[in-house]
């Protein structure tokens, strides 16, 4: 039997068209009811069935379809320049790109921590110079700062990329995608490079401080100092600069350069005392165990060269190990006491620069500028009759690289120790002059690498900020020098130590009477003594 099909039945439609089908069905029912209705002249019979339902009105949606999608992308542009500009804004002001696109909450959450970090950094550095020096010279803080910089840089790079994704064109071609991503990478590289360099410098600086100033206290290091009172109530701090020549064919280190630097801790005014390397009979303080061993000065039988000033660093520890007590550098203790006892002034700290690495340090700062008044030999040995392999010719304001600066400071062929001492003082002054902040920052990595290998000191890490501040005062203050040369008053083979001590006392605390111009121990301005004055 054939199934009966209701002609009014409608096929099932998908959900999306169900409302439209219902509307059509209601419209057909309304038309049928209108045809069956009697004309106006004929009275209508009483209704026997309920009236057909009237079609439901269709109200348009209060929001057009896709409104939310358009609201999220209302800041998107059809071209590429607009999104790139917004990305650049987001790179310079983290969170600014999100604010531009209308994502205010996310923009504020990014912008506020950024402003807080920048503000704290500026306040920390600007509130006190000592606070900034504490950061630069504290290995722990440097490592923390490096970690913070790397973390902040990573988050910043992610923010830049997300900003670009937020504003990039919806319809884009392959070349626009490539250009957009290349722009983001270049932007992150250019803007983020200084911060990456800062993190690198912080790591290098921490390594340098830990290596050179690793709290290697000697038995002569002052014990009554603290970061709050770095000078222990002293008006002057005295640092012994040693140039150690430990080249090939030499047993141990020979301190051929001996310069005592006495610095006024308030004004930064400095006096440098240069002693000849071949000075005999160096005196030790009366309270030193070495004074009991050498009551008349460092002397003995045998080779005179074994009892010169430059041999103390190497020979005293070999002859009398442990005589000065527990120490990380017995040679430094011995020569500190020898210089202090000979000049009648306490020596607080030492800094030893091995001349093997001096060349790298000078190269790291880009060379030094000196006045060369006489020819200086490169290599050569006068006693052995070996001629030099080259010469540094006379001339004003010559820029020397590390190799030539080393020979300018150490060359002795055809000259004497006193001429070399003069050149060494000028070399030290030239290094101080060349070590300006811009040069140090630009060449810092190379300088730190060189310094870590060749510089040794007993200056404690905790006092480094105080010494850094003192060094800044030194650059702005007068630096004078006293060179002890052979004269009627001084002979290195048999020095008059009363004369040395009297000269040092008057140079540090002038009594108001001027010395004669021909007095070899009269303090001289290093700028004048290193001026161009060819013989």
URDA-V161031 format. One record per residue. N is the residue number from 1. RES is the residue in three letters. PSI is psi in whole degrees, 0 to 359 (999 if undefined). OMEGA is omega in radians with two decimals (none if undefined). Layout:
BEGIN
((N	RES	PSI	OMEGA) (N	RES	PSI	OMEGA))
END
This chain:
BEGIN
((1	UNK	139	-3.08) (2	UNK	133	3.11) (3	UNK	140	3.09) (4	UNK	134	-3.13) (5	UNK	126	3.09) (6	UNK	117	-3.11) (7	UNK	338	-3.12) (8	UNK	349	-3.11) (9	UNK	143	-3.13) (10	UNK	141	3.07) (11	UNK	153	3.12) (12	UNK	140	-3.10) (13	UNK	160	3.07) (14	UNK	162	-3.09) (15	UNK	324	-3.09) (16	UNK	335	3.14) (17	UNK	7	-3.06) (18	UNK	320	-3.13) (19	UNK	320	-3.14) (20	UNK	320	3.12) (21	UNK	319	3.11) (22	UNK	321	3.13) (23	UNK	317	3.14) (24	UNK	320	3.14) (25	UNK	317	3.13) (26	UNK	326	3.12) (27	UNK	319	3.11) (28	UNK	318	3.12) (29	UNK	322	3.13) (30	UNK	322	3.13) (31	UNK	319	3.11) (32	UNK	318	3.14) (33	UNK	326	3.13) (34	UNK	324	3.14) (35	UNK	326	-3.12) (36	UNK	345	-3.10) (37	UNK	140	3.12) (38	UNK	159	3.13) (39	UNK	168	-3.08) (40	UNK	332	-3.10) (41	UNK	338	-3.10) (42	UNK	126	3.13) (43	UNK	142	-3.09) (44	UNK	134	3.07) (45	UNK	158	3.11) (46	UNK	142	-3.11) (47	UNK	130	3.12) (48	UNK	351	-3.12) (49	UNK	156	-3.14) (50	UNK	144	-3.14) (51	UNK	150	3.12) (52	UNK	142	-3.14) (53	UNK	138	3.12) (54	UNK	150	-3.12) (55	UNK	139	3.13) (56	UNK	133	3.11) (57	UNK	142	3.14) (58	UNK	114	3.14) (59	UNK	133	3.08) (60	UNK	149	3.14) (61	UNK	146	-3.12) (62	UNK	334	3.10) (63	UNK	135	-3.12) (64	UNK	152	3.12) (65	UNK	141	3.11) (66	UNK	10	-3.08) (67	UNK	317	-3.09) (68	UNK	322	3.11) (69	UNK	319	3.13) (70	UNK	325	-3.13) (71	UNK	324	-3.14) (72	UNK	332	-3.06) (73	UNK	23	-3.04) (74	UNK	341	3.11) (75	UNK	355	3.14) (76	UNK	142	3.12) (77	UNK	159	-3.14) (78	UNK	328	-3.12) (79	UNK	183	-3.10) (80	UNK	327	-3.08) (81	UNK	319	-3.13) (82	UNK	306	3.10) (83	UNK	323	3.13) (84	UNK	323	3.11) (85	UNK	318	3.12) (86	UNK	322	3.09) (87	UNK	319	3.11) (88	UNK	320	3.07) (89	UNK	316	3.13) (90	UNK	334	3.10) (91	UNK	318	-3.14) (92	UNK	321	3.13) (93	UNK	90	-3.12) (94	UNK	126	-3.07) (95	UNK	341	-3.14) (96	UNK	323	3.10) (97	UNK	320	3.11) (98	UNK	320	3.10) (99	UNK	322	3.14) (100	UNK	323	-3.11) (101	UNK	358	3.11) (102	UNK	357	3.12) (103	UNK	75	-2.97) (104	UNK	318	-3.10) (105	UNK	313	3.13) (106	UNK	320	3.12) (107	UNK	318	3.13) (108	UNK	320	-3.14) (109	UNK	333	3.10) (110	UNK	319	-3.03) (111	UNK	317	-3.06) (112	UNK	312	3.08) (113	UNK	326	3.11) (114	UNK	312	3.12) (115	UNK	323	3.13) (116	UNK	318	-3.14) (117	UNK	316	3.13) (118	UNK	317	3.14) (119	UNK	318	3.12) (120	UNK	318	3.14) (121	UNK	315	3.14) (122	UNK	319	3.13) (123	UNK	319	-3.09) (124	UNK	320	-3.10) (125	UNK	321	-3.02) (126	UNK	339	-3.04) (127	UNK	328	-3.07) (128	UNK	133	3.10) (129	UNK	323	-3.14) (130	UNK	326	3.12) (131	UNK	319	3.10) (132	UNK	319	3.11) (133	UNK	324	3.07) (134	UNK	318	-3.14) (135	UNK	315	-3.06) (136	UNK	333	-3.02) (137	UNK	12	3.10) (138	UNK	111	-3.08) (139	UNK	321	-3.12) (140	UNK	313	3.13) (141	UNK	325	3.12) (142	UNK	318	3.13) (143	UNK	320	3.09) (144	UNK	316	3.13) (145	UNK	319	3.12) (146	UNK	318	3.11) (147	UNK	319	3.11) (148	UNK	318	-3.13) (149	UNK	315	-3.13) (150	UNK	316	3.12) (151	UNK	315	3.13) (152	UNK	323	3.13) (153	UNK	322	3.12) (154	UNK	315	3.12) (155	UNK	319	3.14) (156	UNK	317	3.13) (157	UNK	320	3.10) (158	UNK	320	3.12) (159	UNK	319	3.12) (160	UNK	315	-3.12) (161	UNK	317	3.13) (162	UNK	326	3.07) (163	UNK	316	3.12) (164	UNK	317	3.12) (165	UNK	328	-3.12) (166	UNK	328	-3.00) (167	UNK	358	-3.10) (168	UNK	153	-3.11) (169	UNK	145	3.11) (170	UNK	312	3.10) (171	UNK	112	-3.08) (172	UNK	149	3.10) (173	UNK	175	-3.10) (174	UNK	321	-3.08) (175	UNK	328	3.10) (176	UNK	323	3.07) (177	UNK	316	3.14) (178	UNK	315	-3.13) (179	UNK	319	-3.13) (180	UNK	313	3.14) (181	UNK	323	3.09) (182	UNK	321	3.12) (183	UNK	317	3.14) (184	UNK	316	3.13) (185	UNK	316	3.13) (186	UNK	320	-3.14) (187	UNK	316	3.12) (188	UNK	320	-3.13) (189	UNK	316	-3.07) (190	UNK	310	-3.09) (191	UNK	326	-3.10) (192	UNK	347	-3.09) (193	UNK	313	3.14) (194	UNK	324	3.13) (195	UNK	323	3.06) (196	UNK	320	3.10) (197	UNK	320	3.13) (198	UNK	318	3.10) (199	UNK	320	3.11) (200	UNK	315	3.13) (201	UNK	321	3.14) (202	UNK	319	3.11) (203	UNK	316	3.13) (204	UNK	317	-3.13) (205	UNK	318	3.12) (206	UNK	318	3.12) (207	UNK	319	3.14) (208	UNK	313	-3.11) (209	UNK	318	-3.13) (210	UNK	329	-3.10) (211	UNK	310	-3.05) (212	UNK	317	-3.07) (213	UNK	64	-3.06) (214	UNK	36	3.13) (215	UNK	43	3.07) (216	UNK	76	-3.09) (217	UNK	138	3.02) (218	UNK	172	-3.13) (219	UNK	347	-3.14) (220	UNK	5	3.13) (221	UNK	134	3.14) (222	UNK	140	-3.13) (223	UNK	346	-3.02) (224	UNK	34	-3.12) (225	UNK	149	3.09) (226	UNK	164	3.06) (227	UNK	328	3.11) (228	UNK	329	3.11) (229	UNK	75	-2.98) (230	UNK	341	-3.09) (231	UNK	2	3.10) (232	UNK	33	3.14) (233	UNK	2	-3.13) (234	UNK	145	3.08) (235	UNK	337	-3.14) (236	UNK	149	3.01) (237	UNK	135	-3.03) (238	UNK	120	-3.09) (239	UNK	129	-3.13) (240	UNK	119	3.08) (241	UNK	125	-3.12) (242	UNK	132	3.01) (243	UNK	106	-3.08) (244	UNK	124	3.14) (245	UNK	93	-3.14) (246	UNK	50	-3.07) (247	UNK	185	-3.11) (248	UNK	143	3.10) (249	UNK	7	-3.12) (250	UNK	140	-3.14) (251	UNK	105	-3.13) (252	UNK	190	-3.09) (253	UNK	133	3.09) (254	UNK	121	-3.08) (255	UNK	83	-3.11) (256	UNK	343	3.09) (257	UNK	120	-3.13) (258	UNK	108	-3.13) (259	UNK	122	3.06) (260	UNK	124	-3.13) (261	UNK	116	3.13) (262	UNK	121	-2.99) (263	UNK	131	3.01) (264	UNK	120	-3.02) (265	UNK	345	3.14) (266	UNK	309	-3.04) (267	UNK	337	-3.06) (268	UNK	0	3.10) (269	UNK	137	-2.95) (270	UNK	142	3.00) (271	UNK	129	3.11) (272	UNK	130	3.12) (273	UNK	119	-3.13) (274	UNK	126	3.11) (275	UNK	142	3.12) (276	UNK	143	-3.10) (277	UNK	334	-3.06) (278	UNK	18	3.12) (279	UNK	133	-3.10) (280	UNK	165	3.00) (281	UNK	39	3.11) (282	UNK	137	-3.07) (283	UNK	149	3.06) (284	UNK	149	3.12) (285	UNK	150	-3.07) (286	UNK	333	-3.13) (287	UNK	9	-3.12) (288	UNK	140	3.03) (289	UNK	333	3.12) (290	UNK	335	3.08) (291	UNK	327	3.09) (292	UNK	326	3.14) (293	UNK	327	-3.10) (294	UNK	72	-3.08) (295	UNK	338	-3.14) (296	UNK	17	3.14) (297	UNK	165	-3.09) (298	UNK	103	-3.11) (299	UNK	169	3.14) (300	UNK	189	-3.12) (301	UNK	154	3.09) (302	UNK	210	-3.07) (303	UNK	125	3.11) (304	UNK	329	-3.13) (305	UNK	337	3.13) (306	UNK	352	-3.10) (307	UNK	16	3.02) (308	UNK	167	-3.14) (309	UNK	322	-3.08) (310	UNK	354	3.14) (311	UNK	350	-3.06) (312	UNK	316	-3.09) (313	UNK	322	-3.07) (314	UNK	320	-2.93) (315	UNK	325	-3.10) (316	UNK	313	3.09) (317	UNK	328	3.13) (318	UNK	323	-3.12) (319	UNK	325	-3.04) (320	UNK	68	-3.11) (321	UNK	134	3.09) (322	UNK	9	-3.07) (323	UNK	333	-3.11) (324	UNK	10	3.13) (325	UNK	192	-3.09) (326	UNK	129	-3.09) (327	UNK	148	3.06) (328	UNK	350	3.12) (329	UNK	89	-3.10) (330	UNK	326	3.12) (331	UNK	318	3.11) (332	UNK	319	3.09) (333	UNK	316	-3.08) (334	UNK	314	-3.09) (335	UNK	332	3.03) (336	UNK	317	3.13) (337	UNK	326	3.14) (338	UNK	316	3.13) (339	UNK	317	3.13) (340	UNK	317	3.13) (341	UNK	326	-3.12) (342	UNK	324	-3.07) (343	UNK	353	3.13) (344	UNK	33	-3.11) (345	UNK	138	-3.14) (346	UNK	141	3.10) (347	UNK	119	-3.05) (348	UNK	310	-3.05) (349	UNK	168	3.06) (350	UNK	155	2.99) (351	UNK	118	-3.13) (352	UNK	126	3.06) (353	UNK	116	3.09) (354	UNK	123	-3.07) (355	UNK	347	3.04) (356	UNK	328	-3.13) (357	UNK	3	3.13) (358	UNK	322	-3.13) (359	UNK	318	-3.14) (360	UNK	323	3.14) (361	UNK	314	-3.14) (362	UNK	318	3.10) (363	UNK	325	-3.11) (364	UNK	329	3.12) (365	UNK	9	3.06) (366	UNK	19	3.13) (367	UNK	170	3.12) (368	UNK	156	3.14) (369	UNK	122	-3.11) (370	UNK	163	2.99) (371	UNK	124	3.14) (372	UNK	111	-3.06) (373	UNK	332	3.11) (374	UNK	161	3.10) (375	UNK	136	3.12) (376	UNK	128	-3.06) (377	UNK	146	2.99) (378	UNK	117	-3.04) (379	UNK	196	-3.12) (380	UNK	153	3.13) (381	UNK	114	-3.09) (382	UNK	314	-3.08) (383	UNK	321	-3.12) (384	UNK	356	3.14) (385	UNK	25	3.14) (386	UNK	120	-3.09) (387	UNK	158	3.10) (388	UNK	157	3.05) (389	UNK	352	3.12) (390	UNK	177	-3.10) (391	UNK	149	2.92) (392	UNK	113	-3.02) (393	UNK	153	3.13) (394	UNK	151	3.09) (395	UNK	151	-3.14) (396	UNK	150	3.00) (397	UNK	54	3.11) (398	UNK	133	3.08) (399	UNK	118	-3.08) (400	UNK	136	3.02) (401	UNK	183	-3.05) (402	UNK	318	-3.12) (403	UNK	310	-3.10) (404	UNK	328	3.08) (405	UNK	323	3.11) (406	UNK	315	-3.13) (407	UNK	332	3.03) (408	UNK	324	-3.11) (409	UNK	331	-3.00) (410	UNK	347	-3.06) (411	UNK	132	-3.13) (412	UNK	351	-3.09) (413	UNK	126	3.13) (414	UNK	7	3.12) (415	UNK	176	-3.13) (416	UNK	178	-3.10) (417	UNK	329	-3.07) (418	UNK	324	3.04) (419	UNK	320	3.11) (420	UNK	322	3.10) (421	UNK	320	3.09) (422	UNK	315	-3.13) (423	UNK	325	3.13) (424	UNK	319	3.09) (425	UNK	319	3.12) (426	UNK	327	3.10) (427	UNK	316	3.10) (428	UNK	315	3.13) (429	UNK	322	3.14) (430	UNK	324	3.10) (431	UNK	317	3.09) (432	UNK	319	-3.13) (433	UNK	322	-3.09) (434	UNK	338	-3.05) (435	UNK	58	3.07) (436	UNK	159	-3.06) (437	UNK	320	-3.11) (438	UNK	315	3.14) (439	UNK	318	-3.12) (440	UNK	319	3.14) (441	UNK	317	-3.08) (442	UNK	326	-3.05) (443	UNK	24	-2.95) (444	UNK	319	-3.08) (445	UNK	313	3.13) (446	UNK	320	-3.13) (447	UNK	318	3.14) (448	UNK	320	3.12) (449	UNK	319	3.12) (450	UNK	316	-3.10) (451	UNK	326	-3.12) (452	UNK	332	-3.08) (453	UNK	338	-2.94) (454	UNK	356	-3.09) (455	UNK	133	3.12) (456	UNK	145	-3.09) (457	UNK	159	3.04) (458	UNK	16	3.06) (459	UNK	124	-3.10) (460	UNK	150	3.09) (461	UNK	323	-3.06) (462	UNK	340	-3.12) (463	UNK	0	-3.09) (464	UNK	318	3.09) (465	UNK	321	3.13) (466	UNK	319	3.12) (467	UNK	326	3.10) (468	UNK	316	3.08) (469	UNK	323	3.10) (470	UNK	322	3.12) (471	UNK	324	3.09) (472	UNK	321	3.09) (473	UNK	328	3.12) (474	UNK	321	-3.11) (475	UNK	330	-3.11) (476	UNK	358	-3.08) (477	UNK	173	-3.13) (478	UNK	135	3.08) (479	UNK	119	3.12) (480	UNK	163	-3.10) (481	UNK	148	3.05) (482	UNK	124	3.13) (483	UNK	123	3.13) (484	UNK	103	-3.14) (485	UNK	163	3.08) (486	UNK	126	-3.13) (487	UNK	188	3.10) (488	UNK	339	-3.09) (489	UNK	343	-3.03) (490	UNK	134	3.04) (491	UNK	122	-3.02) (492	UNK	334	3.14) (493	UNK	336	3.12) (494	UNK	76	-3.00) (495	UNK	150	2.97) (496	UNK	98	-3.02) (497	UNK	335	3.03) (498	UNK	322	3.10) (499	UNK	318	3.12) (500	UNK	314	-3.08) (501	UNK	322	3.10) (502	UNK	320	3.12) (503	UNK	317	-3.14) (504	UNK	315	-3.12) (505	UNK	319	-3.12) (506	UNK	328	3.12) (507	UNK	324	-3.13) (508	UNK	319	-3.11) (509	UNK	80	-3.06) (510	UNK	133	-3.11) (511	UNK	359	3.13) (512	UNK	353	3.09) (513	UNK	137	-3.11) (514	UNK	144	3.06) (515	UNK	160	3.09) (516	UNK	147	-3.10) (517	UNK	331	-3.11) (518	UNK	5	3.10) (519	UNK	119	-3.09) (520	UNK	339	-3.14) (521	UNK	8	3.11) (522	UNK	127	-3.13) (523	UNK	139	-3.13) (524	UNK	148	3.04) (525	UNK	128	-3.08) (526	UNK	330	3.13) (527	UNK	323	3.13) (528	UNK	317	-3.08) (529	UNK	340	3.12) (530	UNK	13	3.14) (531	UNK	164	3.14) (532	UNK	115	-3.12) (533	UNK	74	-3.05) (534	UNK	143	-3.14) (535	UNK	999	none))
END
